[in-house]
């Protein structure tokens, strides 16, 4: 059976009426940008891309999130912005690395879509040669808007027309959904193209594997503590089975494992910074990953509510995240809802 390239897959989806010509071309542009980022990541120290990015006035460069930027954060952001500027498919872009959205320059035609992205997820893994990735989401530009602003991006995750990530690991993989299943493509470095390697990925409904940063346990709220304690109690506890824990420290890597073999990924609210309602960003991380997971038969909540139903109030809004195997996400969510009910 002949291999199916990403281009062929998208053309077939276009013929089926699942994707517009402009969206197809936009996704191909994003994929090409990811290939360039993959090359930069692959060079590592040889390409002088490791370490912190320098600020114009000296010292480390700090992004809008208040985090030190790695050189590869900046490089990846610039690659995605440049690649998408001139294609004519986008009205504007928003990046986790930038305070505000950026319109397509007047010199180029503007399209009907908005692109949201985290250019390099898992920055802490860069210098140790562990998995990192790019996460992206595509929204429709509101009808009649000719100059998109930040507020035009504030759409619930259920309105996404496409979402995906590119994982830069031992192989480079692009995982994509346009609302008709979640599909994985592997980069054939000899041909220079992404090839379909797993179509219609499915997450097992049940699991015995969880991913969470246990070092924050003392800061979690009571229902998260209770849920994880019951997992750790294993066969002798109320869950009556043993669970394994895995933690990649990059959402892309943890979610890819879940899409491949099941599990639950948890990044809950904690008291280290009570002013922040969570660690992960709704628009750049939670929404696209929730769409991919749901399209593969999984579930995603913030501990109480379906993530894709949350109405964003700001471009860099943060949320707690519980996503993965459907039954386990429902169980974790039930712990939180029952706690709320008892407290009320």
Secondary structure, DSSP 4 states (H G I P E B T S, - for coil): ----BHHHHHHHHHHTTSS-HHHHHHHHHHHHHHHHHHHHHHHGGGGT--SBPBPTTSSB-B-TTS-BPBHHHHHHHHHHHHHHHSSSSEEEEEETTSSS-EEPPTTS---SEEEEEEEEE-GGGGGGT--EEEEEEEEEPPTT-SS--GGGG---GGG-SEEEEEEESSSEEEEEESSS-EEEEEEETTTTEEEEEESS----S--SEEE--GGGGGGB-HHHHHHHHHHHHGGGSTT-S--EE---SSHHHHHHHHHHH--EEEE--BGGGTTSS-SEEIIIIIHHHHHHHHHTT-EEESSSSBGGG---SSTT-EE-EEEESHHHHHHHHHHHHHHHHHH-
